[in-house]
Amino acid sequence: MSFMSEFKQFAVKGNVVDMAVGIIIGAAFGKIVASFVRDIIMPPLGIAIGGVNFSELAITLKEATAETEAVLISYGAFIQTIVDFLIVALAIFVAVKAMNRMKKKEAEQPAEPPKPSEEVLLLRDIRDALKK
């Protein structure tokens, strides 16, 4: 099998396309969550703590000079990233839990017994005729 035909077979499989769609939607969801945390959750949380703007929380390691910028450890941005992660993890957990619940319900439903084939029906008719 040639390289191109192997690649075509790999790229056209449904799993690859599903994975690509999942990655794109996941990236968009991550941006939504980041904006939600940065613009909606953190401002009221900062006010509740005492008027703190989390994006500005930092430890200055070296002050800025005329030639260089200040060297900072921006732990406020790190806190925002942790909150982003927790919200994404919670959303994924809820989605997986819901999917597992639906799968469990499908598995619990009793399956209909398969209908007998024509041969079996014919043999039953013969058996019943012989009994009479």
Secondary structure, 3 states (H helix, E strand, C coil): CCHHHHHHHHHHCHHHHHHHHHHHHHHHHHHHHHHHHHHHHHHHHHHHHCCCCHHHCCEEEECCCCCCCCEEECHHHHHHHHHHHHHHHHHHHHHHHHHHHHHHHHHHCCCCCCCCCHHHHHHHHHHHHHHC
